[in-house]
Amino acid sequence: MTSRSNTIKPEIIDELSALLGKLCDQSLTVEETRRLEALVMSHPGYTQYYLDYLQVHGELLWDEGRLGERTQSRPAIGRRRVLKVVRRAMAKPASWAVVSLALMFGVFVFWTPKNESGPTIVENVAKPQTSAEVTSVIEKTPAANPKIDAPLVVDNQKPTVARPDVSTPVTAPPMRGPDANSIVESDGRKPLMKEEPGLPPSFLEPMVTPSTQNAVAVVDDGKPLNDEAVIAKINQLLHDEWTEQAVKPAEFASDDVWLRRVTMDLWGRIPSVKEMNGFQSAEGDGKRARFVKKLLASEAYALHFADYWTTLLVGRRPNALVHSNQLRSYLANRFHEKPYWDEVVADLISAEGNPAENGPANYLVAHLNNQAVPATAVTARLFLCKQMQCVQCHNHPFNDSRQTDFWQLNSFFKQTKIQAVTGGEELQNKMSTMTSSPNGGVRLVNLKQGGPTFYESRNDVMHVAFPSYAGVTIGEGDDVNRREELARILQNQGKNELAAAYVNRIWSYFFTYGFTNPVDDLGSHNPAVYPELFQFLSQQFAASDFDTKRLMTWICLSDLYRLSSETTGTPEADLAAGVPVFSKMYLKPMSPEQVYDSFSLMSDEYPQNRQDWDRYLKGRDEWIRQFSIASQTDENDEVNLLDGTVPQALELINGEMSQETVKAIAVSVMRDINPARLTSEQEQGLVRSICQKTLSREPTEKELTAFRRALLATRHQATGTAEKQLAMYQQTLEDIAWAYVNSNEFSVVR
Amino acid sequence: MFNPLLDRRHFMQHVAAGAALTVPTLGFLEHLSANVQQVKKAEKACIMVWLGGGAPTIDMWDLKPESKNGGEFKPIATKGDFQISDQLPKLAGVMDRMSVVRSMSTREADHARGRYYMHTAYVPNPTVEHPDFGSVVSYELGPKRSYLEIPSFISIGGGGGSAGFLGMSHAPFVVDGNGNIRNAEMRNMTADRLGQRLSMLGVIEDNFIRSNRGELPQAHKDIYVQAKNLLTSQQMAAFKTEQEDAKTREAYGNNNLGRGLLMARRLVETGVPFIEVNDGGWDLHNGVFNALKNNKLPPLDQAVAALMNDLTARGMLNNVVVLVMGEFGRTPRINQDVGRDHWASSWSLAIGGGGLKGGRAVGATDKDGVGIESQSYLPGDLWATVAQAMGIPLSTVHTSKRGRPMKIANGGTPIADLLS
């Protein structure tokens, strides 16, 4: 790409304007049409100009009332609207030029080579629509719109979905089959290769599109299955894909590797030696299922995922207005007792009140600056895995996101303000500069205030956006609680997007890569790998009432999760052109929280009871914050230095936590040992204990030889009092522990 | 020049090879201190001042006093043949040695994407992680400076960034604005004992590296070599700006930006080829003029002017490229909150030193600052210019992990007006 081709020439813009004027006047000749096409396709800037021009034109037509009766609440106008406008005008023959040209460009502009599902525009046009449908305004009562019908019935009440018994969430969903304990595992060294028929074609439909029609289609097939059936289906889909791609999956990992992996993933720390021994001595086919169930039933699980989401939702940096511990505590309670993701999202989006008291309120308090632009972008990114911050300023060049979509979503946050509890002053414009919270704290409130959001397109034209998402536009009156409405839409019309986004993110949590990469950029421009599996899991997750524990059960008991991280082929075969093949387990770096929790476990400081958690987490937050740096943009980004680079290495080589931990390990293995009278077996046992405590495995022969030699040398060289000799021996044990916790093997989840 | 047995890049390998733990003392401390004097002022380097958040360059380098978009500031004459903002009087005095490129057109107006694009010259792509240009410089020039014991890409004051497919050992080494590096001083630890520990570590690490699990295990080992160097190197003194005399410190300014640029100069003198100094807080969606006048511009004016004068006085200017930019500019139009929003299609940056031409305004925008009325430039063109100034051949091609060839600076063309 050269700089020359990037130049937008004013004279071309003039020519474009003239041609577009003629297009809209329907006076374009065939030659001029060709010229226009050539210009528009010659440069993205001209393409954008063309789109903007048509958008404005459509809006002007609308404003002039030339398109028929106004409805009471006007829908926002964007590209899709323009096309509808154009379609309506098709009754007049002269309009055909406009329509065909618009469609032609639509196809060119929005076509990407890998997108086999085709552009949305064409689909829309292919379906004959009556003019009544085209102009009907989707009001918040879905019954008014014949297209949004069963199976998802929306009403103004909270959805009444039968929830499983909260006290035993994993075991008692209403439609369950056999208990998770009875799930059959493949017990050989290799995944079972099954020959099963392919999927019905309906699974192949694209999952994630913002259009209302597609949004409801998916659940038709997604009859909830029991855990055993879901896992069997996951395995079948994996094996089908491996067979189709001629991929040889890695062998199953050993028990100790699997145990360390699943404990790290679900509890956020390495397993203790006791947990390791307990698992290894367990018998029977269902021991993995039993272990996963035990992990998921624990508060440690809930707290670990509360950590994970707290970091995503409000970051790790201190913020004067944000009480991240409150948010974490709310999330931990939810994940422990009522692990239904859609409800968590609804709570986060609709929360009000003082963030020091109401955990979920912290989410929006962290992102409400700058006209809620960050709140809009982060909501789309985290809950829908959509990158919308770009369409804040312009339509998306590669998918069908429009600038209007951004501002329509933004409009849901328009009533939301942060006020000082004392005095009621509005604070969000000051947020980036506040170093302390005002006396009495703040609260998140909904003002009784209606009206749309105004925004500008790139050509300086002011536009208006009404609160609308997934094809549902809500009323704009003062009495409508917009955030509650948004939560309701996400739980109903947006249900499949919400499920797919969560599944994609959690998949990437367990397997390093999502079905799409980046994980939070779903859309037709970014095709998913394993699309059938992605769709199946998303359907089942939605059908399970968004039960996060069940989703994790399915994932952790799948064949893929058992695969070794050792490749059987080449690294290139595991990641073909950067795209994950999922033929083995990819190594994951530990998060800062996982590092801290694992060190705490090794030094016996990991909390055993819930009441000890608060103090423990305070210490951990302080430790982690030393490594966080704010990016100082309006999007509240931050950088954490514990990312596997030099600062983390220095902390583990030389930091206080690391020094104390290796000391504690040495002391604990020395208990009841008299180094003056050590047998050779006992000395081997010391090395073995350290290795088990740190790497959850037996030492290799090479390690045993080398470290025993070092211990032997220390015993020979040690002089002075018995106490001093003991201290020197302990130092060597510390060195061994240091080497293990500083190793590459320790630093990853494998 | 250096003892090949103790070359830092091979230290760990040697340690690992001698797995029998009989290398209690390697004497690397003595070796390292012997090299401290081999400071190379004449080496090429680049100091990038990163205006994080996106600076309103229309109020700094390309004023439009006649336009409705003009804002509150007036243009003033400089020592170059163009005008800049009246809020930058000290910089006006060094503009004979700096130029302004007024026709950057970079299309990514989201912070993360814009940051990525400006740092790497590539737009984000899900299948490749491109290296920051600082990592490219580290990769190209770092290994040639065997005396250099500290990382060859240093980022002062945060910012992050990535070495992408060039590997974690070329990632930016991030220090805070005061040059503090946590845990970089050995506590209760002799060099002997560290040596013993590292040799034990070698026993465990190599086994895992050989087990065929991708790149992370080797990258971890490379990082540890760097970390060990930091613990033992005398070159760490480069981070200590308090060793400068009071007058110099005062000239740069007693704030993070001033200290950061002073530190950058010291790092250049130590041989570090690429230093990024992060100055955040430019995301001025509201109250842009007050923020610029009272907070943002005075320290920038002072620090960058001081750096230019200092480099000149020390005879280093012809070897050191100084670059001042952020991820994009800001909208010519002033919004309802007297702010400016994100704007990538027509903006300016300042560049000087390294033998590049000073005193010129390259490219031009239209009367309202909205469109470009000259050739426009991409980040690749900018980095190609810097590569040329630093003596890195433009024919350099790196290969991504998947074997894809990647031209340096995305195949950009050096900006001719800055070269001759």
Contacts between the chains, C-beta under 8 A, distances in Angstrom:
chain1	res1	chain2	res2	distance
A	1	B	378	6.9
A	1	B	380	7.3
A	1	B	410	7.0
A	1	B	411	7.2
A	2	B	413	6.2
A	3	B	375	6.2
A	3	B	376	5.9
A	3	B	377	5.1
A	3	B	378	5.2
A	3	B	380	8.0
A	3	B	381	5.0
A	3	B	412	7.3
A	3	B	413	6.3
A	4	B	375	6.7
A	6	B	105	5.9
A	6	B	376	5.5
A	6	B	378	6.1
A	7	B	105	7.6
A	7	B	372	6.7
A	7	B	375	6.3
A	7	B	376	5.0
A	8	B	105	7.7
A	8	B	345	7.8
A	8	B	371	6.6
A	8	B	372	6.9
A	8	B	376	7.8
A	10	B	366	7.3
A	10	B	371	6.1
A	10	B	373	7.2
A	13	B	371	7.9
A	44	B	107	7.6
A	45	B	345	7.7
A	370	B	285	5.1
A	370	B	286	7.9
A	389	B	110	4.9
A	390	B	109	7.5
A	390	B	110	5.1
A	390	B	113	6.9
A	392	B	110	7.9
A	393	B	109	5.6
A	393	B	341	7.6
A	393	B	342	6.6
A	429	B	286	6.4
A	429	B	337	7.7
A	456	B	333	7.8
A	460	B	333	6.6
A	516	B	126	7.5
A	517	B	126	4.7
A	517	B	127	7.6
A	518	B	126	5.8
A	521	B	126	7.2
A	526	B	126	6.6
A	565	B	213	4.9
A	565	B	214	7.8
A	566	B	211	5.5
A	566	B	212	5.6
A	566	B	213	5.8
A	567	B	212	5.3
A	567	B	213	6.8
A	567	B	214	7.4
A	571	B	212	7.7
A	571	B	214	5.5
A	571	B	215	7.3
A	572	B	402	6.7
A	572	B	403	7.4
A	574	B	214	7.1
A	575	B	214	8.0
A	575	B	401	7.9
A	575	B	402	7.3
A	576	B	402	7.8
A	577	B	127	5.8
A	577	B	402	5.0
A	577	B	404	7.7
A	578	B	126	7.4
A	578	B	127	3.4
A	578	B	128	6.0
A	578	B	400	7.9
A	578	B	401	7.6
A	578	B	402	5.5
A	579	B	127	6.2
A	586	B	214	6.8
A	587	B	213	5.6
A	587	B	214	5.8
A	587	B	216	4.8
A	587	B	217	7.7
A	589	B	216	7.0
A	626	B	182	6.6
A	627	B	182	7.8
A	629	B	157	8.0
A	629	B	158	3.5
A	629	B	159	7.5
A	629	B	160	7.5
A	629	B	174	7.1
A	629	B	176	7.6
A	630	B	158	7.1
A	630	B	280	7.3
A	631	B	52	6.4
A	631	B	111	7.4
A	631	B	158	7.1
A	631	B	159	7.4
A	631	B	160	7.3
A	631	B	280	6.7
A	632	B	52	5.5
A	632	B	53	6.0
A	632	B	280	2.7
A	632	B	281	4.9
A	632	B	283	7.2
A	633	B	52	6.6
A	633	B	53	4.7
A	633	B	111	4.6
A	633	B	280	7.4
A	633	B	283	4.7
A	634	B	53	7.3
A	634	B	111	7.8
A	634	B	283	4.6
A	634	B	285	6.0
A	635	B	111	5.6
A	635	B	112	7.7
A	637	B	111	6.8
A	637	B	112	7.0
A	639	B	158	6.0
A	639	B	159	6.8
A	639	B	160	3.7
A	639	B	174	7.5
A	641	B	174	5.8
A	644	B	168	6.5
A	644	B	216	7.8
A	644	B	219	7.4
A	644	B	220	7.0
A	644	B	223	6.9
A	645	B	168	5.9
A	645	B	171	5.0
A	645	B	173	7.3
A	645	B	174	7.9
A	645	B	223	6.0
A	646	B	151	6.9
A	646	B	173	5.5
A	646	B	223	5.9
A	646	B	226	5.3
A	646	B	227	5.1
A	646	B	230	6.7
A	647	B	174	6.8
A	647	B	181	7.6
A	647	B	182	6.5
A	647	B	183	7.9
A	649	B	223	5.1
A	649	B	224	5.4
A	649	B	226	7.5
A	649	B	227	3.8
A	650	B	181	7.2
A	650	B	182	6.4
A	650	B	183	4.0
A	650	B	184	6.0
A	650	B	227	5.2
A	650	B	230	6.7
A	650	B	231	7.4
A	651	B	182	6.6
A	651	B	183	5.4
A	653	B	183	7.1
A	653	B	194	8.0
A	653	B	224	7.5
A	653	B	227	5.8
A	653	B	228	7.6
A	653	B	231	7.0
A	654	B	183	4.3
A	654	B	184	7.7
A	654	B	185	7.9
A	654	B	186	6.3
A	654	B	187	6.2
A	654	B	189	7.1
A	654	B	231	6.6
A	655	B	182	7.4
A	655	B	183	4.9
A	656	B	187	7.9
A	659	B	187	7.2
A	659	B	188	7.5
A	700	B	207	6.1
A	702	B	19	7.2
A	702	B	203	6.1
A	702	B	207	6.8
A	703	B	203	5.8
A	703	B	204	6.3
A	703	B	207	7.9
A	706	B	19	5.7
A	706	B	20	6.6
A	706	B	21	5.9
A	706	B	200	7.0
A	706	B	203	4.8
A	707	B	200	6.9
A	707	B	203	7.7
A	709	B	20	6.6
A	709	B	21	6.2
A	710	B	21	4.9
A	710	B	196	7.5
A	710	B	200	7.0
A	713	B	21	7.5
A	731	B	193	7.8
A	735	B	193	7.1
A	735	B	196	5.7
A	735	B	197	5.0
A	735	B	200	5.9
A	736	B	200	6.2
A	738	B	197	5.1
A	738	B	200	7.5
A	738	B	201	7.8
A	739	B	197	5.9
A	739	B	200	3.7
A	739	B	201	4.4
A	739	B	203	7.2
A	739	B	204	5.8
A	740	B	204	6.4
A	742	B	197	7.6
A	742	B	201	5.5
A	742	B	224	7.3
A	743	B	201	6.2
A	743	B	204	4.3
A	743	B	205	5.5
A	743	B	208	6.8
A	744	B	204	8.0
A	744	B	205	5.2
A	744	B	208	5.2
A	744	B	209	6.9
A	744	B	216	6.9
A	744	B	217	4.2
A	744	B	218	8.0
A	744	B	220	3.8
A	744	B	221	6.2
A	745	B	204	6.5
A	745	B	205	7.6
A	745	B	208	4.4
A	745	B	217	7.5
A	747	B	216	8.0
A	747	B	220	5.7
A	748	B	216	5.7
A	748	B	217	7.6
A	748	B	220	7.9
A	750	B	213	6.8
